[in-house]
Amino acid sequence: MTLNSLPLSYCTNVHPGLTVAEILQKLDEFTIPIQQQLGTPLAAGLWLAEPVIKEILATPDGHLRFAEEIHKRNLTCYTLNAFPFGNFHSDRVKENVYLPDWSDPERLEYTKGCARVLAALLPEDTEGSISTVPLGFKKFEHAADFSETCVEQLIELATFLKELKEETGRTIRLAIEPEPFCVIEFTHELIVFFERLYERAAKKQLLGTVREYLGACYDICHQAVEFEDIPGSIRQITHAEIRINKIHISNAIELTNPWENEAGRTQLAQYAEPRYLHQTIGSLRNGDLYRIVDLTRKFLLAPDPRIKETKKLRVHFHVPIDAVTLGALGTTHQELRQALATVKELDYAPHLEVETYTWEVLPDDQKPTLVEGLTRELQAAQMLLNTLSENE
């Protein structure tokens, strides 16, 4: 019952990079200086888009040569972010980040490729994890057999990961990451889907394989935006025998009493930007919730009539995890602390990764240099983890 002792990871989806050369250049430009400033080992939670995986695996020894480059830089990598498939830094990402979904063979093949590369990157005696899209986006149309197709492809991936373990000796697990407005967004939806997945796997006599290699990525920002009871959510997932393979240490924006806080609404309007989807959920004074697929300036500044009765707004915008407040805005920093304290209760140690990918789209007056900002929040994360460990 302790937190993971591997070097703290940060997700490199914050760096643009669609070629191996670009990935390595960003590691030299950002990751190595951050590690130097921290003065402690740092894990790069690599985001390797589909074109990068194809390039690496284009030659039989490509994955080994890529691993050499990572090791030459004295960097550790035990987890990949395979959620964004394509260009995560295009002018408009929004709902396209969920494509291809888990009913598409391209998603399966991409994830297999990620696992092959990660097997070469893993340090000795270290297990790996890969986070992925929560099946797809609810607002898209899906075929009638969508869920069944996702189940079949995930079972095929679990079988592949077992074979990869037999071939390489490396254990790599998938981590399905719930997110607002996705096919799996709530804790209960994750549990219901895994019940269906386990039932189908049992019929194929593959239940043990699926339990071992498929699990969840718990992104704290996402579940806080849903106004879920964070400790209760983690315990429910555990009770359902779903392994949490990865924790995204992340922080969302919160605005309390937005009708009375015009300064807060005005500031929050600066976070409505054209690249990423910023799902927004409001908690009314009567306890009901309402949901907006993407934050807009009009909603805040017109303003929407619901704001009069809103007690709290939470926005899917990954803000620096060391931020308790941002000017007139608050954050879900308290939920972040609750999550990590609850993770300590588990009888295994999920991978821990800081995921703030929005530095480029922060309002200009809140945008430090990337090295400065990432160093600061990694230091804050390590201090928090140290405090929780000392309180055992």
Steps between C-alpha positions, in 0.01 A plus 500: 500500500734765370537738207710404200874548559598519132629839381206735459379516139368793301308460177681629192177560308576861594774493233415504128669218310396285204841350414767323702737792441244744639435281805871482583548871437221584747651269760832685461330840508265441791522167682874493566509861630202422726680194639810713558299761688325236708829333590326162518418227248204582277282269292381612158143383449538495126223590260595334172240577234412240239747640239780476756416140588493413130839664449654319797368159391580547131825307553549181704730671750328839503357456850843402634669802341231731639546348847876564471430868435283523811756317715783721367314795646481331843122510482261237631178403323251254642172642366365628170203722424328340200180705538578755222548304176590786265617859525416615853629849419303583187307827499180315589511171690172507697292178452741365235726381781259206552556367147554228405287346773531149644267351236755590231780248420739795465469570873584139580802485269633835626476382861677174418779705342524717810534187713783366281690826537438523874629145550837620368494814716416339834773481763575155640244369750257782421147458372351729235168672439328661202208740542233510233172658387185393694359315197377812318308828517131490598403777260611297196271250333598139568401175335252276681777252580746769613537377857536135396767592245693696762483202736631261235789731405597554862502126563723461195734762643511322838597179320770689311638651822519153654690372196729804516577413862588144397721634219678784684451434871338846534157553653308785336144587595237714329335783696160619372457866597145625574434857388191728499265449204675178395342155471659424836499814713349411838632245748183294469538489119855370538376229735209398275728479198754285681222268618407451133865460406559243775187307403610473138858414597376222729307344210824499301689356801713816505374662820835467678682661207255791478514565876880499490556725199200735479412765756442871552684829488355725770531862392425706811402811303241307299317346794516826698333681208223239522453596868559138598590402855867437426588263788170314449563473127844344544365256759209400273740424214712290735194316635403417140841330459618746236870571529594868491818481296571871482411821680504830314589762759300790359313809615182660362361854517225574751293820523284543809183715491560618143203739493642707785858461374508705181880525519517121511270463199703755306823320585352158420391628159870529411523120526248444220739425216482326161737204535380268778157396624417655838199311629321705766268379775302720735369410843174681580404614847237222516769239437415427135769505233490638147749427226655699214713319244744791454563825686411818310542869574131557425393255772698697758463858383148514350447332753303173489192520732610182682799686643268683744423170674848351468697427816812372324628465145774251420683501168709232330808716459818343639652783701832473687463263793675735742222757448248520784364821353547683170415861568122510548470129415537194717616150409425141599830473688318358803360214287853433374622458858201277585571276202866443581419435865244238393739338250724427800233257621550268201701181542699584185654823371359652178732705283492872584519755222453876500292595197473871428496533122340844473802726561493628141135610526510655846409871500812704421527657845514152661747334264849432640771339292430130456812393690419736786135402521552124477788508749289692748205265485714185508667635813156566649385148408807342658454705817137386523596136445775528761254648751250219440775237533622651826147477640485122463 
